[in-house]
């Protein structure tokens, strides 16, 4: 057993599950070297998470797992088929088409019956072709009319909400870290004075020691000097714990 695997086993499957959000049974399978429940893609993804989270090089675990998948011909990707339902025809057009076909057969039958001992020859091809053209024209008009009826009126676009400014104010030098939650991009600076941020974004704030004031949604709030974390969204500022900060920051302390 190599040193990296020993470190993971000392941490324990339950703790790793809580810190990385990898399913508990999958963590235990990795620690036990049991790969039957994995695909090749899932196996490599979970190993990469462990390496990133605990700063380890799990080369031996990768090699063992890849050898298993190559030997047992596993790890292939599954393809999901997509079924596209055919478009439904208008019931009205079907009834109209059926009525016209009945009319065609009635006309053909009438001309095929002997009249006063005289057999009448029907010019079937010419008459039927003309009737077919009429059927196509009428059916097309019905479909066009139905399409017009089914057009949905466009709803008016909602008026965008304009949020009030978001400002950070300090009277002494304070370390300030802030993260754009949507992109995960991080910023940090030590400053004194006033800093204005985009109020339309969702932010995570982390402050060091110092006295701070924050202006949000037209209100000025004051906070004490110990390190503190905040979550900002849609003009609302909320004080959060370090654990909540880490969960919102994709599992990272900073």
Order of alpha helices (4+ residues) and beta strands (2+ residues): alpha-alpha-alpha-alpha-alpha-alpha-alpha-beta-beta-beta-beta-beta-beta-beta-alpha
